[in-house]
Structure formats: structure tokens, C-alpha cells
């Protein structure tokens, strides 16, 4: 930077206190001057982009000509394209104010939103670690949902997310509606007695074969259900079934409930089983068959290992 300034006889100055703008906060945009615009016939200085909009005019494209010198006295014509630079907030305001005066070319804000704010990574990591610590430490009287909400708000206010609007746009509303619509199914199965009927049938079918077979059946049933509905809903549905089945057979319910927990969390062969699977599906352009190809063998191996290991960790 110092060498570049010396070669061009420039002076590096520090920003005033309280007026610091980071590189990521400044952007470029092109605006097209319309024939009906009051800017036509005015010079760049008379247009007063810096005073009125907080933006600097770096150049003007007129037909195939690119004009970058003596811009102050250049008279603007209809169909001129101005290259302006300034804070993204000012560019966004310019985009909202377009009408008879100009048109902002392209979607500069959306293009800028794709740039990773890597200089905010340590702060974002600290907020995430603090959130996990608050959720994990029992002596901190904060509910997990509250901790997550506070962390999300902190991400916005500290600039880890560019704006509240960007935070809203990052939410996958389809997944939220999907999981929210599935939750009433657990209440319906419980109120109708379907959970009791399933648990009774499960014990009657495999109960005589011993707790290991019952554990495998619960694990398998949970895995199959997670193929079609979310893991949260599956855990809500299968937990009372596993508890009732363990009670009916007279064994500890802990390994049965852990089987439900692990099986519901380790469904890799369905895009609808867990929020991460659903979130990356549209972003990665994946199909349902892609999850089956990669996830099904891994899920089978995991099931075999867990059915053997769970009774050793949590005895009947």
C-alpha cells in the first residue's frame, strides 16, 4: 500500500474517529441516466451525488467511450452510465429512489451479499461458543431457545450479518414450515391411541426374543419413520412408544430411548429427516436419490454399530 501511494504521489490518511468504514462496507454500482431525468444537461458537479447521496462518481460510460477525467465539468446526457462508489447503505437508498431519474443496473447488493465477511469470523465464533456454553452449563438459568435467539440478535448487531433484512433472507422458510407442520402429528398419534397400539404390537411381536431384538426393532422403526418425517417429530412420536415397550418387557428404558435419539439423529438417506439435510438440498442442487446413494450405506453401518454399542454403554 505504501509503495503504491509513493508511486502515485498519494498520501495515506487515517479515518476520523467514529467515521471508520471497512472495505466490506463500501461498494460500486452503475446507474443509467433516463431521458426524463433532471440530471440531463447538468454537470457531474451540479448533480451533487456526493452531497445528496453520499456517493462518488468514478467514471461515465457514453456509448463506447469511457470517460474518467475532468468529470466535474462533464455534462450528463441521456443514456449515460455512471459508475458510483460509496457505502452499501447509500447505494441501497439510491436503488430505492430510482424512478424517472435513473435506474440502478443489475443487483449490486445481492452480488455483495455473496462476499464472506471473513474479518468477522472470530467474533462470530466467539458468539457461537458462548451460545453453546450457555446451553451446556446447568448453572446458567437461560433456556436453550433464549440462548439461540440472543446469539442470533448478537450476530446482527455486531455486523456478522450485514443487516436484519439479510438475516431474514438467510432463513429457509420452507424447512421451518415443513417441520412446524409435522409436529401436530405426534399429538394426533398420542390422542388417538396410535402410540399405545404401536408399542403393544411391537412388544407382542418381538418381546419374547429379548431386549436386544426389541432395541433393534425400535432403532429400525425410528430409522424408517425418519425417512419420511423430520427427526424431531420422529423422536417425539417414538419416545413414548419406546418407553411403553421397555416398561412392558420389564427392562430399563434408557437404552431404548437412546436408540430413538441416535436413530432419529442419524438418518442420512433422506433430505427431509434433519434440518441440515433440508437446508443444503436446494443450495447444492441435490436430488433425493443423491441422499440415498451416499447416506443409506452409512446409515446401515451406523445402525449395526449402535445396536451393539448402546447396551454396553447403557445396560438393560
N, C-alpha and C positions, 0 to 999 in steps of 0.2 A: 504494500500500500504506500509506504514512504517513497519507494523508488518511482512508482507511477506518478505520485504527486510532484516529485522533483523534476521528472522528465517533462511534465506539462506545466511547470511553474505554478503549481497549485499549493494551497495551504490547508492542512488538516486542522479542523477546529472541532472542539468537543461540544456536544449539545448542551443547551442551557439546562439548569436543574429543573426537573419536572417536565421537561419537553423532550425526553428521550423517545425516539421512535426506533424500534428494532427493524432489521432488514425484512423480516416476515410481515411487518405491518404496512409496508409500502408496496404499491403495485403499479402496473401500467395498464392503460386501456386506450382503445381507439374510438373516437366519436365521429359520426358523419354529420356534416352541416346540411340541413334540409333547405330547399329553395325558399320555404316560407319563414326561415329563421331570421330573427332580427340581427344576427351576427353577420349576415351577408353585407359586405361593404365596410364593416368595421375592421380595424387592425387588431392584431393579437393583443396588443397592449390595451386597446379600448374594450375588448371583450372581457378583460379583467378576470380571467379564470382563477388566478392566484388569490385575488382579494375576495371574490364572491364564492368560489367553490373550493378553495384551498388546494388547487391543482396547478402544476407547472406544465406548460406546453413545450414539448421537446422537439416537435417536428410537424410538418404539414405535408401530406401527400396530395398532389394535384395532378390528376390523370396519371401519367407515368413518371412524373417528376417528384423527387423527394427534396423538400426544402428544409434545411436545418440552420441556416444562417440568416441574420437580420430578421428574426421572427417578429420582433417587437413592432416593426412598421409594416409588416406584411398584411395586405388587405385580404380578408377572407372571401372566398367565392362559394357559391352553392356547389355541393358535392365534394367539398374539401374534406379530407380525413385528418383529424388532429390526433397526434399521439400525446396523451396527457399522463402525468405521473403524480402520485400522492398517496395519502393513507387510503386503505381499502374502505374505510367508513365514508370518506368523501366520494370515492368512486361509486359506492353503492347509492349514495344520495343523488349523484348525477344520473345514475341509471333510473331511479325512481322519478326524477324530474323531467325525463325525456318526454317530448310531445311534438310541438310544432318547431322546436328549436334544433334538436339534434336527436340522433339515435346512437346508442352505445352498441358497437359492433361485437358480436359474439357474446360469450358469457364469462367475462374475466374473473368474476367472483368464484364461480364454480371451478374454474381451472386452478385458481389459487388455493381453493379448499383441499385440493389433492396433494398439496405440498405438506410434508410432515414437519410439524413443529418440534424438531429434534432437540432444540435447546431447552424445551420444557420437559424433556424426558425425566430428568432427576426429580423434578417437582411432582410429576405425575406418579412416579414410582413411590415417592415418599407418601403421597396421599393414599395410594393403594395399600401399602404396607400398614399404614395407620388404620385403615378400614378393617383389614384382616385382623389386626391386633385387638381392636375394639370388639370384633365379633368373637374372637377366640378366648379372650381373658374373661373369666367368670365374674371377677370383682368389679368390672366396669358395667354400671347399670344402664346400658344402652341396647335397645333391641336391634337385631341384625338388619331389619328393614330400615330403621332410622339411620344406622351406620352407612348403609349403601346410599341412601338419599343425601346425607350430609357430604359424603365423598363426591357424589355427582355434582352437587352445588359448588363444592370447593374446586372441582375441575373447571367449572365455568368461570368462577370469579377470579381464579388465578391465571386464566388465559390458556390453560391446557387445551380447551376447546375455544375456537375463535369467537363464538357468540352463542347466545341461547338458541337462536334460530338454527345454527349449525348442530347444536346438541339435539334438537328436535328432529332434524333431518337424519341424524345418525341412528335413530331408533327404528328398528324393524317392527313396524306396527302389525304386519301380517302375523308374525310369530306371537306377539302379545295377544292378539285376538284369538289365535289358534289355541294357545294354552289356556286362556281365560274361558273359552267356550267348552273346553274339555273338563274343567274342574267340577261342574254340576253333575257329571256322570257318576262320580264317587258317591255323592249324596243320594242320587237316584237308586244306585245299587244297594246302598245301605237301607234306605227307607222301604224299598220293595222286598227286602229279604233275600235278594240275589246273593249277597256276600255269604250269608249263612248257608244257603243251599250249595254254593260252590265249595265252601270249606268242608261241609258234611260229605259231599260227594268225593272230594279229594281224599279225605281220611278213609272213607269206605273203600275206595279203590286201591290205595297204596299203603294204607295204615298198617296192615298186617305184615308188610315187608320190612318194617323197621324204620327208624328215624332217618337213616341215610337216604333211603329211597324217597321218603317224604320231603326231605330237604331238596333232593334233586328235582322232584316234581314241582315244588314251589318255585325253585330257581327257573326251571323250564317254562312254567306258566307265566312268570313275570317277564321273562325274555320275549316270549311270544306276544304278550299284550303290548310290550313297549315297541314292537314293530309298527303298531297302528295308532297308538296314542302316546302322549308325552310321558317322560319318565316320572314327572311329578305326580301326574294323575294316576299312573300305574302304581306308584308307591302308596298313594292314598287308598287305592282300591284293594291292593294285595295285602297290606299290613294287617287289617282286621281278619282277613282270611287266614294268613299265616299264624296269627296269634290264636285264633279259634282252633286251627288244626293241631298246633302244638299242645294246647290245653286238652283237647280230646284224646290225644295219644299219651299224655302224661309226661312230656319231655319239656326241657327248657325252651322257651320261646325266643331266646336271644339269637341262637344260630339261624333260626327260621327268619327272623326279622332282618338279620344281617344279609341273608340270602336275597331277600326282597330289595334291600338297599343296593347291594352290589349289582344284581341283575338289572335293576331299573337304571342304574347309572352307566352301565357298560354295554349299552345297545349301540353298536357301531354300524349296523347294517340297514338302518332306516334314517331318512332325513328328517323325520318328524319326532324322533324319540327324545332328543335333548335340544335345548336352545342353541348350543354351538353348531350342531348338525344343521339346524334350520337356518341359522344366520349365514353360514358360509355357502349354502346351496345356490342362492341367486348370485352372490358375489363371484363365486368360482365358476358359474355356469355348469354345475354338476347336474346329473340326472339320478333318478332313484337307483338305477342299475349300477351306477358307479359306487354307491354306498354298499350295495350287496357284494360286489366283486372284492372290495378291499376289506369291508367290515365283517362279513359273515365268517370267514376263516378265523379272524382274530377273536370274534365273539365266541366261537366254539371252543377255542383253546382256553380262553378266559373262564368259560363255564366249567370245563373239566378241572382246571386248577382250583377254582373257588369251591367247588363241591367237595374236593379232597381237603382243602386247607381250612375251611370255615369250622368244621367240627374240631379240628386240632386247636384252633385259637379260641373257640367258644364251645366248650364241651356240652353235650346234651345233659 
